[in-house]
Amino acid sequence: MTAGITLTDTANGTTAEHELAALQREHGRPLFALLLRLSDGDRQRAEDLVQETLVRAWQHPEALRADDFDSVRPWLLTVARRLAIDARRARQARPREVGDAVLENARVCADHAERAAAALDVREAVKTLTPEHREVLVLVYFQGASVAEAATALGIPPGTVKSRAYYALRAMRRVLPGYAADLR
């Protein structure tokens, strides 16, 4: 739509719907393209800002008169740019919103009762191991000793420490089927 078309309805002094629709058809895509860039690719926000720009055109039909300029597009783009700046400032002035994606990726911490119950289950499972497997498991997994340190402490070769640890964990997986993912 070029300047020169009157956007006021003579019957009630408001912008006619069909003229506003023509304004949107002619200038909607350039407005959307500008606002999409200014909204960092957020299509929903850009669409909202296009709509708000057209509402401003509806509220101020005198700004779109032919006497002032040849095309309404510069006025619309200026209004759109200012609305985008205002929207960005408003978003920066308040705390960030937490979306569903953030909550889905958040770590869920087990409560104290669950940890205590799991510790009791593990203690009972460790009691079912042979003394040799239990010694290796306690040294390597619970006390944090390396394979070489455990081998020296127990007086056995490092390969034996590794195999006993492997078979101890395997036996634990059988006794604690619900915890199998944690023992891998």
Disulfide bonds with the S-S distance in Angstrom:
none
